[in-house]
Amino acid sequence: MVEAVRAHGYRILIVDDGSPDGTGDLADQIAADDPGVSILHRSEKQGLGRAYGEAFLSLGQSSLEVICQMDADLSHDPDDLPALVAAIDAGADVAIGSRYVPGGSTPDWPWIRRMISRGGNLYARGLLGLSTRDATAGYRAWAPTALGVVDPLTAQASGYGFQVEMVRRAESAGLTIAEVPITFRDRTAGQSKMGMSIVVEAMLLVTGWGMKRAIGKLPFTRP
């Protein structure tokens, strides 16, 4: 994945979230050979949301034009990066690699996974009044100013609900969101980190945000 991303000329920050399997060491070896790759080592695993929050904070201190986020298992095709970056260049604050807009697809998924993913998206969109079709997508590009608005470090979600929370905050703040169709492929090796505790956290948070919205207390404001 590093080779594929670097082929487009983009710099890379790899977040090693306290991995016990040698991933951090391998990342260090890659960075030692390529000045365009840097590593953020975290001492303990605190979830996807916390990892992204710290990564965004470290990148926000540099003069970058666009900041992208993606998984490292090639489910997110690096060849889609230029389209996401182009959406930011065209004026969007956030660009989402979407499976659920025309042209997007999940060809490798069994029907049960498609049902769960679409159901989760419909649940979040309905409760939170979101216009984004793929609020759970993790393939995104951000204008650095937009990250300053959504303030990832104060996110409530530590798991995959973080993706929904950032969309909720972006829409609530009036940011412009563009959805770019992508083909999402299943990983060819390794296992997903999506456990039941992550699912429960996301469901509870989305339900709570929906209840607050129903009584007029949803709009996000930075502390």
C-alpha positions as CSV (number, residue, x, y, z in Angstrom):
1,M,0.0,0.0,0.0
2,V,2.9,2.4,0.8
3,E,4.3,1.9,-2.6
4,A,1.0,2.5,-4.3
5,V,0.3,5.7,-2.4
6,R,3.8,7.0,-2.9
7,A,3.5,6.4,-6.6
8,H,1.0,9.2,-6.7
9,G,3.5,11.5,-5.0
10,Y,1.8,11.8,-1.6
11,R,3.5,11.7,1.7
12,I,2.4,9.1,4.2
13,L,1.9,9.0,8.0
14,I,1.5,5.4,9.3
15,V,-0.2,5.2,12.7
16,D,1.0,2.2,14.7
17,D,-1.6,1.9,17.4
18,G,0.4,-0.2,19.8
19,S,0.4,-3.2,17.5
20,P,1.8,-6.4,19.0
21,D,2.6,-8.2,15.7
22,G,5.7,-6.3,14.5
23,T,3.8,-3.9,12.3
24,G,5.5,-0.9,14.0
25,D,9.0,-2.4,13.3
26,L,8.1,-3.0,9.6
27,A,6.8,0.6,9.3
28,D,10.1,1.9,10.8
29,Q,12.0,0.0,8.2
30,I,10.0,1.5,5.4
31,A,10.4,5.0,6.8
32,A,14.1,4.5,7.1
33,D,14.3,3.9,3.4
34,D,11.8,6.6,2.3
35,P,11.8,10.2,3.6
36,G,8.3,10.6,2.3
37,V,7.0,8.1,5.0
38,S,6.8,8.9,8.7
39,I,5.5,6.9,11.7
40,L,3.3,7.8,14.7
41,H,3.8,5.2,17.4
42,R,1.2,5.0,20.1
43,S,2.1,3.1,23.3
44,E,-1.3,1.5,23.8
45,K,-4.4,0.7,21.7
46,Q,-7.2,3.2,22.4
47,G,-9.3,2.8,19.3
48,L,-9.5,4.1,15.8
49,G,-11.0,7.5,16.9
50,R,-8.1,8.3,19.2
51,A,-5.5,7.1,16.7
52,Y,-7.0,9.4,14.0
53,G,-7.3,12.3,16.4
54,E,-3.7,12.2,17.3
55,A,-2.6,11.7,13.7
56,F,-4.7,14.7,12.6
57,L,-3.3,16.8,15.4
58,S,0.3,16.0,14.3
59,L,-0.4,16.7,10.7
60,G,-2.3,19.9,11.4
61,Q,0.9,21.5,12.7
62,S,2.4,21.3,9.2
63,S,1.5,23.3,6.0
64,L,-0.5,20.6,4.1
65,E,-3.0,21.4,1.4
66,V,-5.0,18.1,1.9
67,I,-5.1,15.4,4.5
68,C,-6.4,12.0,3.6
69,Q,-7.3,9.0,5.8
70,M,-7.5,5.4,4.6
71,D,-7.1,1.8,5.9
72,A,-3.8,0.0,5.3
73,D,-5.2,-3.3,4.0
74,L,-5.8,-2.2,0.4
75,S,-9.6,-2.3,0.8
76,H,-9.3,1.4,0.0
77,D,-7.7,1.6,-3.5
78,P,-4.8,4.1,-3.5
79,D,-5.7,4.9,-7.2
80,D,-8.8,6.7,-5.9
81,L,-6.7,9.2,-3.9
82,P,-6.4,11.7,-6.8
83,A,-10.2,11.9,-7.2
84,L,-10.6,12.6,-3.5
85,V,-7.9,15.3,-3.6
86,A,-9.5,16.8,-6.7
87,A,-12.8,17.1,-4.8
88,I,-11.0,19.2,-2.1
89,D,-9.3,21.3,-4.8
90,A,-12.7,21.9,-6.4
91,G,-14.0,23.5,-3.2
92,A,-15.2,20.7,-0.9
93,D,-14.3,20.8,2.8
94,V,-14.5,17.0,3.0
95,A,-14.4,14.3,0.3
96,I,-15.7,10.8,1.1
97,G,-14.9,7.7,-0.8
98,S,-18.5,6.4,-1.0
99,R,-19.8,2.9,-1.6
100,Y,-23.4,4.1,-1.8
101,V,-23.5,6.8,-4.5
102,P,-23.9,5.9,-8.2
103,G,-20.6,4.2,-9.3
104,G,-19.7,3.0,-5.8
105,S,-19.8,-0.7,-5.1
106,T,-18.8,-3.5,-2.7
107,P,-18.4,-6.5,-5.1
108,D,-16.7,-8.9,-2.7
109,W,-19.2,-8.6,0.1
110,P,-21.7,-11.4,1.0
111,W,-25.3,-10.2,1.3
112,I,-25.3,-10.2,5.1
113,R,-22.4,-7.8,5.3
114,R,-24.0,-5.5,2.7
115,M,-27.2,-5.6,4.7
116,I,-25.5,-4.7,8.0
117,S,-23.5,-1.9,6.4
118,R,-26.4,-0.4,4.6
119,G,-28.6,-0.8,7.6
120,G,-26.1,1.0,9.8
121,N,-25.9,3.8,7.4
122,L,-29.7,4.1,7.1
123,Y,-30.0,4.1,10.9
124,A,-27.4,6.8,11.3
125,R,-28.8,8.9,8.5
126,G,-32.3,8.6,9.7
127,L,-31.7,9.4,13.4
128,L,-29.2,12.2,12.7
129,G,-30.8,13.7,9.6
130,L,-27.6,13.3,7.6
131,S,-27.6,13.9,3.8
132,T,-24.3,11.9,3.4
133,R,-25.0,8.5,1.8
134,D,-22.0,6.7,3.3
135,A,-21.5,8.1,6.7
136,T,-19.6,5.1,7.9
137,A,-16.9,5.2,5.2
138,G,-13.3,5.5,6.3
139,Y,-11.7,6.7,3.1
140,R,-11.7,10.5,3.2
141,A,-9.9,13.6,2.3
142,W,-10.0,16.8,4.4
143,A,-9.1,20.4,4.0
144,P,-7.0,21.1,7.1
145,T,-9.4,24.0,8.0
146,A,-12.2,21.5,8.1
147,L,-10.4,19.3,10.6
148,G,-10.1,22.3,12.8
149,V,-13.8,22.7,12.7
150,V,-14.8,19.1,13.5
151,D,-12.1,18.8,16.2
152,P,-11.4,15.1,16.1
153,L,-9.5,15.0,19.4
154,T,-12.8,15.7,21.3
155,A,-14.7,12.9,19.6
156,Q,-16.8,10.7,21.9
157,A,-16.4,7.6,19.7
158,S,-13.2,5.6,20.0
159,G,-14.3,2.9,17.5
160,Y,-15.8,3.0,14.0
161,G,-18.6,5.3,15.3
162,F,-15.9,8.0,14.9
163,Q,-16.6,8.1,11.2
164,V,-20.3,8.9,11.7
165,E,-19.4,11.4,14.4
166,M,-17.1,13.3,12.1
167,V,-19.8,13.4,9.4
168,R,-22.4,14.6,12.0
169,R,-20.0,17.4,13.1
170,A,-19.2,18.4,9.5
171,E,-22.8,18.6,8.4
172,S,-23.8,20.4,11.6
173,A,-21.1,23.0,11.0
174,G,-22.2,23.6,7.4
175,L,-19.1,22.1,5.8
176,T,-19.3,21.1,2.1
177,I,-19.1,17.3,1.7
178,A,-18.5,15.6,-1.6
179,E,-19.0,11.9,-2.1
180,V,-16.7,10.3,-4.6
181,P,-17.7,6.8,-5.8
182,I,-15.2,4.0,-5.0
183,T,-15.1,0.2,-5.2
184,F,-14.4,-1.2,-1.8
185,R,-12.6,-4.5,-1.9
186,D,-12.3,-7.1,0.9
187,R,-8.8,-7.5,2.4
188,T,-6.9,-10.5,1.2
189,A,-5.1,-11.2,4.4
190,G,-5.6,-10.5,8.1
191,Q,-8.8,-10.1,10.1
192,S,-11.1,-7.2,10.8
193,K,-10.8,-5.4,14.2
194,M,-14.6,-4.9,14.2
195,G,-15.7,-6.5,17.5
196,M,-19.0,-6.5,19.2
197,S,-17.9,-3.8,21.7
198,I,-17.2,-1.4,18.8
199,V,-20.6,-2.1,17.2
200,V,-22.4,-1.5,20.6
201,E,-20.5,1.7,21.2
202,A,-21.5,3.0,17.7
203,M,-25.1,2.1,18.2
204,L,-25.4,3.7,21.6
205,L,-23.7,6.9,20.5
206,V,-25.8,7.3,17.3
207,T,-29.0,6.6,19.3
208,G,-28.0,9.1,21.9
209,W,-27.2,11.7,19.3
210,G,-30.5,11.0,17.7
211,M,-32.4,11.5,20.9
212,K,-30.7,14.8,21.5
213,R,-31.5,15.9,18.0
214,A,-35.1,15.1,18.5
215,I,-35.2,17.5,21.4
216,G,-33.2,20.2,19.6
217,K,-29.8,19.7,21.3
218,L,-27.7,18.1,18.6
219,P,-25.8,21.0,17.0
220,F,-22.1,20.5,17.6
221,T,-20.1,23.2,19.2
222,R,-16.5,23.1,20.1
223,P,-15.8,23.1,23.9
